[in-house]
Amino acid sequence: MSDYNFPKIRHKLEDALSEKRYEHTLGVAVTARMLARIHGVDDEAAYAAGLLHDCAKNLSAKERIHMCNKAGVEVTQLEIDNPELLHAKAGAILAAKEYDIKDQDILNAISSHTTGRPGMSELEKIVFVADYIEPGRDERPGLKELRAEAFRDLDGCVLHILDTTLKYLGDTAKAIDPATRETYDYYNGIAH
């Protein structure tokens, strides 16, 4: 018997998210579950984190900022200027309050799924990778190789995704969250 009421969670998410975002969410959840089984992680926790990773995507910038401030979660100036970055932190708060998620590892996986963080748990890495490689993604460079790598070398895949993300953000002159750079530096240090 599952600790999570997946039909209820899916129903609430289907009502809250756009059709495209909901399909992405299902893709991440299934990918996270498969990665968890390969890497010896609780697949129900991975599925729950995958389902809920974007649960705050439907909230306005103002709602995300207010939610984080009310919960005592730090909001950086970069996040105020780019509030779409806050959906991960707000999502962890929402998952705890609205979806009754108590497992801190799941909440951390939701909170860090966009930028990653140094020293991520295996579950956090799985959700971070699953968000990037889920089957609905097709516009990202090197996806075929990353998908294969995810199942044999999770840390290597995390590092490659971070490297690709930093190059993309640098090439497009988009704001780079310092957490992404810190996470890259951490995993690059482990790899060498």
N, C-alpha and C positions, 0 to 999 in steps of 0.2 A: 504494500500500500504506500502510495506516494505521500510525502510530507507537503506537497503542493497541490492545490486545486487547479490543475492546468486548464481544464475546460473553462472555468470561471475567469482565469487570468486572460486566456485567449479572447474570450467574449468581451471583456472590458477593453482590451487593447484594440480589438476590431472596431469598437465604437469610438475609441479615442483617437486613433491614428488614421491617416489617409490610407487608401487602398494600397498604394505603392509602398508606403512606409510599413504597413502591416505585412505585406509579402516579404519585404526585406527582413523584418523581425522574425518571421517564421524561418527564413533561410538561415539566419544567424543562429537561431535556436537549434535547428537540426544539425548544422555544421558543428556547433559547439558540442552537442551530444556525441557526434561521431568522433571528434577530436578527443573528447574526454575518455571515451572507451579505449581508444588507441593508446593514450598516455596515462591510463590508470587513475583517472580522476572521477569523482562522483558525477555520473552522467545526468542525474536529475538536477543537481545543483547547476551544472553547465547549461542544461536546457532552460531552467528558470532564469538564470542570468541572461542568456541569449534572448529569451522572450522579452525581458524587461529592460534590456540595455538602452532602448530608445523611448521608454515610456513617457519621458518629459518632452519629447519633440513637438508635441502639439501645444505646449504652453508658450505664451508670449514671452518676450525678453523681460518685460517688467515682472511677470509672474515668476520666472526663473530666478531673477535677482532677489526678489522678495523672499522666495522660498529658501534660498541659500542664506540670506541675511538672518531670517527668523530662526533657522536651524543652527546658526553660529558657524556656518561653513564659509571659509575665506573666499571672497570674490576679488579677483585682481582687476586692475585697470584694463588690461588686455581683454578680459572676459566682459567687462562693462562695455567696452568698445566693440566687441565681437560676441554678443550674447549667445550665438549659436554654440559657442564652446561650452557654455554652462549646462547644456542639456544632460551631460553625463553626471555632473555633481547633483543637479536637481533630480535626475532620474533615480539616483540612489536614495535620496530623501523620499521621493514619491513611492518608490518600491517598498520602503519600510512602512510608510504611513497608509498608503492606499491598497497595497497588495500584501501586507502583513509579512514581509520578508524580514526574518530576524538573523539569518546567517550573515555574519560580517564579511565573510569571503565573497559571497554573492554581491553584497552591497559594494564592496571594493571593486569587484569586477565591473559592475555597472559604472561606478564613478571613474574608473581609469580606462575605460574602453576606447576613448578617443585619443588620448595623449600617451597612454601607458604611464608607468611610474617605475623608478628604480626598485628592484627587489620584488617584483610582482610574484604572487603565488601562481601555481600552475593553472588554477582556474582563471585568474585574471589574464594570463597570457592566452589561454584558449579563447576567451571571449574577445580579446583584442584582435587576435588573428581571425577568428570566425567572422567578425564584423567586416574585415577587409576582403576575405576570400569567398564569402558565401556565394552560392550559385547564381544569384541575380546580378552580381557585379560582372561587368564585362568590359568596362572602359579603362581599366587600370593596366599599366604596363607590367609584363612579366607574371600575369596571374596564373598561367598554367604551371610555371615553375614554382611559384609560391604555394600553390595548392598542393603540389607533390611534396614540397619541403615541409609543410605544416604537419604532415603525418609521420615524418621521420625525424625532424629536428626542430622542435618548437622554439627553442632559444634562437637558433639561426634564422628561423622565419620571422620572429619578432624583430630581430636586428635588420633584416632585409626590408621589412615593411617600414620601419622607422627611417631607414636610409632613403627609401623611395619617397616617403612622405616629406622628409626634409628637402630633398632635391626638388620635388614638385612645388612646395611652398616657396622655396627660394627662387625658382624659375618664374613663378607667377607673381612674385612680390606680395604674397599674402602673409598675414601676420603669423608668426611662429610662436606657439605657446612654449614658454621656457621648459615646461614639463616634458615636452616632446624631445627637446635637445638633451635634457638631463637623462631621460630614459635611454636615448640613443648612446650617450657617453657611457652610461652604466653597462649596457649590454655589449657595447663595442669593447669595453675594458675586460669583460669576462671572456669574450671571444679571443682575445690576444694574450 
